Amino acid sequence: MTIHHEDAKKLVWEKTVKVEENSAYWNGQPQIKEGKKLPPKKPIVVELFCGCGGTSLGFEMAGFHIALGGDIHAPSIKTFQHNHPKSSTILGDIKKINPAQIQEILGDRKVDVLIAGVPCQGFSLNNRKRHAEDDRNFMYKEFIRFVKKLQPKCIVVENVSGMKSAGDFVKVIEKELSQAGKMKVKSQLLFAPDYGVPQKRQRLFFIGLKSHDFDFSKIKKTHGEGTKNKYVTIKEAIGDLPSLKNNESKSTYKKNPFSLYQKWARKNCNSILTNHFSPNHPTATIEKIKNTTPGSPMYSRYKQRIRLSWDGLSPTQVSGGIRPQFQLGHPKDNRGLTIRERCRIQSFPDSFEVKGGMVQARVQTGNAVPPLLAKAIAKAIKKCL
């Protein structure tokens, strides 16, 4: 059957058409790489659907040891391995992984915190194919298999805010996780800027503890109303990074950091700047960005695709699907963002290097949990263990 161009455009948004699968998914037998011996005193974390490891990095910042990360996306696992070289990894479809394989890697240690950033595209408000029957909406059931077998002291599940308006999913998941983990699991929306992230990202977190009910008020805000710190702006987040033209890269800093956020981001990077390469835009795209006022949408049909403003926050970064498209324009340069700029906006420090090309790196940074948000959650949990 021949599909004409206009018909193909319609099919992109047709809910009955199955979503295209990322070509970087590993659909063979799971590949296990064992890490170093587990430290005896640190609480250990296992993260499933780990992506590039944003949540793991946040927990690591709070004093946890990341024992293992697992995901089906091959570039994400390469990134995870590079930034967590002591951790074990499993590359593969979670449906093909037996929880006993993870326990074998851990030996006689029990999991302190079991984390899952379950696939969220089926619930995302940015997804034009969003509907309750999306297969990805039920991947949490795979996570439940691991909860039942591993019986961690704490579980953390992250998803998009859109799940709140998708039927009774939240209540069902709370109930099923509670039964599986033999604990009370509760959920709450958290706003990333409240924890030092320069991005209007709101995410739903399910948290449960075996010892007692988790109190979300223990997750302490660091920025915004009621704190001493204002939200981190785009200029404070990326304003020190070198200016770039179209299809250009730079690996050294040209300016000194001029904000606390920049000083934090550059703390352990050894003066080497990675992932700072600009997209190769056609001339029409460059003109589109050039003619857009900072803070305004670049395309009338896609309001989230804005040119960033120095004094504001970024909208929620998305993965960009599997196509080589960009989402956000730079406030000053006439181009889309570099991966390093996307990392800064997600609160990854500059020492964190993303592996893979531009498209797959966008997927990783768009899907990630901001590490500073994860750190705030981890600090609250650590006091309860």
Residue pairs with C-beta under 8 A, 6 or more apart in sequence:
3 11
11 17
12 128
13 128
13 129
14 129
15 129
15 130
15 131
17 129
19 121
19 129
19 134
19 136
20 321
20 322
22 73
22 322
22 360
22 363
23 322
24 73
24 74
24 75
24 356
24 360
24 363
25 72
25 73
25 74
25 93
26 72
26 73
26 74
26 77
26 91
26 92
26 93
27 72
27 93
28 92
29 92
29 96
30 90
30 91
30 92
30 93
30 96
30 97
30 101
31 90
31 91
31 92
32 88
32 89
32 90
32 101
32 105
33 81
33 88
33 89
33 90
33 91
34 88
34 105
35 67
35 68
35 84
35 85
35 86
35 87
35 88
35 89
36 86
38 44
38 65
38 67
38 106
38 107
38 109
39 65
42 63
42 64
42 65
43 63
43 64
43 65
43 112
43 113
43 382
43 385
44 64
44 65
44 66
44 67
44 106
44 109
44 111
44 112
44 113
45 56
45 59
45 64
45 65
45 66
45 67
45 111
45 112
45 113
45 114
45 115
46 67
46 68
46 69
46 70
46 102
46 106
46 111
46 113
46 114
46 115
46 150
46 152
47 53
47 55
47 56
47 66
47 68
47 69
47 70
47 114
47 115
47 116
47 117
48 70
48 71
48 94
48 114
48 115
48 116
48 143
48 146
49 70
49 71
49 94
49 116
49 117
49 118
49 119
49 139
49 143
50 56
50 69
50 70
50 71
50 76
50 80
50 115
50 117
51 71
51 73
51 76
51 80
51 117
51 364
51 367
51 368
51 369
52 76
52 79
52 80
52 83
52 354
52 364
52 365
52 367
52 368
53 66
53 69
53 76
53 79
53 80
53 83
53 84
53 368
54 117
54 346
54 348
54 368
54 369
54 370
54 371
54 374
55 115
55 117
55 156
55 158
55 368
55 369
55 371
55 374
56 66
56 69
56 80
56 84
56 87
56 115
56 374
57 83
57 84
57 348
57 352
57 371
57 374
58 369
58 370
58 371
58 372
58 373
58 374
58 375
58 376
58 377
58 378
59 66
59 113
59 115
59 374
59 375
59 378
60 66
60 84
61 371
61 374
61 375
61 378
62 375
62 378
62 379
62 382
63 378
63 382
64 112
64 113
64 378
64 382
66 84
66 86
66 87
67 87
67 88
67 105
67 106
67 109
67 111
68 87
68 88
68 89
68 90
68 102
68 105
68 106
69 77
69 80
69 84
69 87
69 88
69 89
69 90
70 89
70 90
70 91
70 92
70 94
70 97
70 102
71 77
71 80
71 90
71 91
72 91
72 92
72 93
72 94
73 360
73 363
73 364
74 91
75 355
75 356
75 360
75 361
75 363
75 364
76 363
76 364
77 89
77 91
78 355
78 356
79 353
79 354
79 355
79 356
79 364
80 87
80 89
81 87
81 89
82 353
82 355
83 352
83 353
88 105
90 97
90 101
90 102
94 139
94 142
94 143
95 142
99 145
99 146
99 148
99 149
99 150
100 149
102 146
102 150
103 149
103 150
110 150
110 151
110 152
110 153
111 150
111 151
111 152
111 153
112 152
112 153
112 154
112 385
113 152
113 153
113 154
113 155
113 156
113 378
113 381
113 385
114 146
114 147
114 150
114 152
114 154
114 155
114 156
115 155
115 156
115 157
115 158
116 140
116 143
116 155
116 156
116 157
116 158
117 157
117 158
117 159
117 367
117 369
118 139
118 140
118 143
118 157
118 158
118 159
119 136
119 139
120 136
120 158
120 159
120 160
120 162
120 163
120 367
121 127
121 134
121 136
122 130
122 131
122 134
122 135
122 136
122 137
123 130
123 134
123 137
123 159
123 160
123 162
123 163
123 166
123 169
124 130
124 160
124 162
124 318
125 160
125 161
125 162
126 304
126 316
126 318
127 162
130 162
130 166
132 166
132 167
132 169
137 166
137 169
140 157
140 173
140 176
140 177
141 176
143 157
144 176
144 177
144 180
147 155
147 177
147 180
147 181
148 180
148 181
151 181
151 182
152 181
152 210
153 209
153 210
153 211
153 385
154 207
154 208
154 209
154 210
154 214
154 381
154 384
154 385
155 177
155 181
155 183
155 185
155 206
155 207
155 208
156 205
156 206
156 207
156 377
156 381
157 173
157 177
157 205
157 206
157 207
158 203
158 204
158 205
158 206
158 369
159 203
159 204
159 206
160 203
160 204
161 189
161 202
161 203
161 204
163 169
163 170
163 204
164 170
164 189
164 204
170 187
170 204
173 185
173 187
173 206
174 185
174 186
174 187
174 206
177 185
177 206
177 208
178 184
178 185
178 208
181 208
181 210
182 210
183 208
183 209
183 210
184 208
184 209
184 213
184 214
185 206
185 207
185 208
186 206
186 207
186 208
186 213
186 214
186 216
187 204
187 205
187 206
187 207
188 204
188 205
188 216
189 202
189 203
189 204
189 205
190 202
190 203
190 204
190 205
190 219
190 373
190 377
191 200
191 201
191 202
192 199
192 200
192 201
192 202
192 203
192 347
192 370
192 372
192 373
193 199
193 200
193 201
193 223
193 224
193 231
193 232
193 313
194 221
194 222
194 223
194 224
195 221
195 222
195 223
195 370
195 372
195 373
195 375
195 376
196 222
196 223
196 229
196 232
196 261
196 347
196 372
197 232
197 345
197 346
197 347
197 370
197 372
197 373
198 231
198 232
198 233
198 234
198 236
198 237
198 261
198 313
198 314
198 344
198 345
198 347
199 313
199 314
199 315
199 316
199 317
199 345
199 346
199 370
200 313
200 314
200 315
200 316
201 316
201 317
201 370
201 373
202 316
203 369
203 373
205 377
207 214
207 216
207 377
207 381
208 214
209 381
209 384
209 385
211 384
211 385
212 384
214 380
214 381
214 384
218 380
218 383
218 384
219 376
219 377
219 379
219 380
220 376
220 379
220 380
221 227
221 376
222 229
222 372
222 376
223 229
223 230
223 231
223 232
224 230
224 231
231 313
232 259
232 261
232 313
233 310
233 311
233 312
233 313
234 308
234 309
234 310
234 311
234 312
234 313
234 314
234 331
234 345
235 259
235 310
235 311
235 331
236 259
236 260
236 261
236 262
237 259
237 261
237 262
237 265
237 344
237 345
238 341
238 344
238 345
239 258
239 259
239 262
239 310
240 253
240 255
240 256
240 257
240 258
240 259
240 262
240 266
241 253
241 273
241 276
241 338
241 340
241 341
241 344
242 250
242 252
242 253
242 254
242 255
242 273
242 276
243 254
243 332
243 333
244 250
244 276
244 277
244 278
244 333
244 335
244 338
245 278
245 333
245 335
246 278
246 279
246 280
246 281
246 286
246 334
246 335
247 278
247 279
247 280
247 281
248 277
248 278
249 276
249 277
249 278
250 273
250 276
251 272
251 273
251 274
251 276
252 271
252 272
252 273
253 266
253 271
253 273
257 263
257 265
257 266
264 349
265 344
265 349
265 350
266 349
266 350
267 349
267 351
268 349
268 351
269 349
269 350
269 351
270 351
273 340
273 350
274 340
274 350
274 353
275 338
275 339
275 340
275 343
275 353
275 354
275 361
276 338
276 339
276 340
276 341
277 338
277 339
277 358
278 333
278 335
278 336
278 338
279 324
279 326
279 335
279 336
279 358
281 289
281 326
281 335
281 336
286 334
286 335
287 334
288 298
288 299
289 298
289 307
289 329
289 330
289 334
289 335
289 336
290 334
292 298
292 306
292 307
292 329
293 307
294 307
294 308
294 309
294 310
294 331
295 306
295 307
295 308
295 309
295 312
296 306
296 307
297 303
297 304
297 305
297 306
298 305
298 306
298 307
298 329
299 305
304 315
304 316
304 318
304 327
305 327
305 328
305 329
306 315
306 328
306 329
307 328
307 329
307 330
307 331
308 314
308 328
308 329
308 330
308 331
308 337
309 331
310 331
310 332
314 328
314 345
315 328
317 327
317 328
317 342
317 345
317 346
317 365
317 366
318 327
318 366
319 362
319 363
319 364
319 365
319 366
319 367
320 326
320 327
320 359
320 362
320 363
320 366
321 363
322 359
322 363
323 359
324 358
324 359
326 336
326 337
326 362
327 336
327 337
327 362
327 366
328 336
328 337
329 335
329 336
329 337
330 336
330 337
330 341
337 345
339 354
339 358
339 361
339 362
339 365
340 350
342 361
342 362
342 365
342 366
343 350
343 352
343 354
343 365
344 350
346 365
346 368
346 370
346 371
347 370
347 371
347 372
347 373
348 365
348 368
348 371
349 371
352 371
354 361
354 364
354 365
355 361
356 364
